[in-house]
Amino acid sequence: MTLAQVQALIDAYYQAELDLLAGKTVTFQGRTVTSENLSEIRKGRHEMEQRKQTLLSGRSRHAPSLARFE
């Protein structure tokens, strides 16, 4: 996954968390659905935040070194 994809998932998890806390429901074909699993949403967001940190730390390891020639 790219950093942009991971960030998009983090944003989606965050929005789902906000929607759940606000009591948002969705009606589809006459059925009303309410998301109720806040712990799973937070677990998924936490996993994506860890993946983001892994991606970011991997970038710094492969960053070019600077050499000084005198």
N, C-alpha and C positions, 0 to 999 in steps of 0.2 A: 504494500500500500504506500501511496505517496503521502507526504506530509499534508498536502491539501485535502486528500481524502480522509485522513485521520481527523483533521481539524473539522471537516464537514460533519463527521460522525459525532464528535464531541459537541458541536453546536446543536445537532439534532437531539442528542441525549439531554442536553441542557434544556432545550425547548420542551421536550417531553416531560421533564421534571417540573418545569414551570406550569405547563398545562395541567398536569396531575394535581399539583398543589393548589391551582386555581379552581379545581373541580370541573374541568372541561369534559364534556361528553360529545360523542359523535353519533348521529342518527343516520343509518344506512338501511334502505329498504324497510322502513318501519321499525327497525331494531335499534335500540339505544345501547351504545357500548361505552363503558367508562374504564380507562386504564387504572389498575389498582396496585400494580406491583412496583412500588417506589424503590424497594431494595434492589430489584433486578435492573432498573433504569440506572440507579447510582453505581451498581457493580459494572455495568457496561461502560458507563462514562469513565470510571476509574481505570478500567482496562485500556481504553483508548488514550487516556492521559498518560499512562505508562508507556504505551506504544509510541506516543509522540515524543516523550523524553528519550526513548531508545533511538528513535530516528534522529533527533537533534544531537545526541551525544555521538552517534555514528558519523555525523557530518563533521563534527569538530575533530574527530580522530583522523579523518582523511583530508583535512584541510592542508593546503600546501604550507611547507615550512619556509621561513624567510632565512636567507643566508646573507651574511655580511662579508664582502670581499674588500680587504684593505691593502 
